[in-house]
Amino acid sequence: MKINPKEILKPAITLFVICLIVALLLSVTNLMTRNKIEAMNQQAEASSRALVLPGATSFGDSKDKSYVVGKKGNDILGYVFTTKSKSYGGDLSVMTGIDKDGKVAGVVILSTNDTPGLGLNAQKESFRDQYKQAAPEKGFEVVKSSPAGKGQIEAMTGATITSKAFTDCVNQAVVQYQKIKRGE
């Protein structure tokens, strides 16, 4: 059996041209939507800040841009931290607000790829509200028993890895807050 070069070359060139056109179209689409996507991300971040630190009317980056300071007028109400941890589905990103007295004012998931129906239960207010308490010096502890005590977070059934990753994110924020309070 003899191989005809036209039978191989023609489909290969056709496929190459199709891939080239698709890649160019994707590049043009990316260029056209980049600014809109950036604006939407900034708007989502601003609304998340207002959610985790209620009452703050303005937010400003810290000098090293590692956290955000929430103010009402000239008074500092608290701090907003964005932290990441490894979870069941990959990286988990959480925004945590801690008021000036050291109480967690709110937490919200910024991004996650965890299992729908299990790990995504971390987005539910009933889970997130467990963190709204004075931040323990050594951080929050995940427990499987109910009810959780002070400084403890009741793990979600079937999603212990997500519960621990979420708590790790909040604990990272607590450590950063403690450094701010010590003046570091």
N, C-alpha and C positions, 0 to 999 in steps of 0.2 A: 504494500500500500504506500503510495507516494503522497507526501504532504505538500499541499498547495499553499505557498506563502500568502496568497491573496485571501484565503479562507481564515487565516490567523490574523493577518495584519489589519484587514478591514474592520472586524469587530473590535479589535484592540484600539484602533485609532478612534472609532466611533465612541467607545466607552471613555477614552481619554478626553475627548472633546466635550462629552456630556458632563463629566466630572469637573472640567475646567469652567464650564458655564455655570454650574451649580455653585462652585466655590466663589466665583466672581459675584453672583447674585447674593450669596450669604454675606460676603464682605460689604457690598453696597448697603444691604439691609442693616448690618451692624453699624455702619457709619451713620446712617440716617436715624437710627433709634438710640444711639449712645447717650445723647444729652437728655432725652426723655426718660430713659431708664435711670440715669443718675439722679434726675430730679425726683423721680418716684421713690428711689432708695432713700434720699435725704428726707423726704416727706414722711416715709414710714419710720425712719429713725427718730425724727422729731416727735411723732405721735407716740412712739414707744417710750421716749424719755418722759413725756407728760404722763403716761400711764404708770410708770414705775416710781415717779416722784411727784405725786399730785400736789398742786398748790404752787409749784414753781412756775414763774412766768417767763423766765429767761434762762438760757443754758450757755455756758462758755467752757471751752476746752481748758484743761490745766496747762501749766507751762510745758510739761513734757508730753502732753496730749495722750496720757494713759487713762484719763478719766474725764468726766464732765462735771462741772459745778452747777448745781441748780440754785437759782436765786429768786427771791420775790422782792423786787425793789433792790436795795443794797444788802439785804439780809441773806446769808447763805442758809438755804433750807436743807441741803444735803448733796449727795454725790451719786453719779450714775456711772456704773462700770459695765463694760462689755467683755465677757470672758468666754473661753472655749474649752471643751473637754471632749474626749473620745467617748462615743456612745455606741449602742448596738448597731446603728445604721451608718456610722461614720461620725463626723464632727457635729457637735451640738454647740450652738452659740446662744448665750443667754445674756440679757441686759438686766442688771440688778440696781435698784435704787435704795440707798441707805441714807436715812435722815441724819441731821447733825447730832442727834442724841444716840446714834448707834442702833436704831431700829430699822429693820428691813421694811421699806415702804411699799415695795412691789417688785415683782420679777416677771419677765416675759421672754418667751423663746423667740429668737430672731431667725434661726434656721436649724433644721433637723431633717434627717432622712430615716428616722426610726419607723418601726412597724405601725401602719395604720390600725387603730383599734386597741393597741396596747401601748407602745411607746409614745404615741401621739396624745395619749391621755394626759401627758405632762402639760399640754396646752390648756387643760381645763382649769377653771378658776378654783375649784375645790382642792386641787393639788397645789397650785401656786400660792394660795392663801395660807398654807401651812408655814410658809417662810416669814409671814408678817408678824414678827416678834423681835425682841431684842437679839441682836447678833451675838451668839456665844463667842467667848474669847478664842476657843479652840475650834470653832466652826460647828456647823450642824452635823448631826449623826443620823444616818438612815437606819430605821428599824422596821422589822416586819410585823411587830405586834401592834395591836390597837388598844387603847388610844396612845398616841405619841405624847411624850412629856415635853417639858421646856427644852429647847435646843435639839429636839428630835423631829424627824420627818418620817411619816409613815410611807413606806414604799408602795408603789402601785402594784397591784396583783398582776403577776406575769410580766412585769417590766422593771425588775430590780436593777438591771444594768442602766436603764434610762434614768431611774430614780437616783442612782449613785452619781451618774454623770451630771445630772442637773444640779444635784447638791454640791458636787465638786466645783461647778461653775460659780455657784453662790458663795461657797467657801473661799474661792479665789478673790471674789469681790470683798468679802469680810477682811481678808488679809490686807488687801490694798487700803481699805478704809482705816484699819488699825495703824498702818504706816502713816497715813495722813494725820491721824489724831496724835501720833507721837512726834510729828513734825519731820519725818524722814523724807 
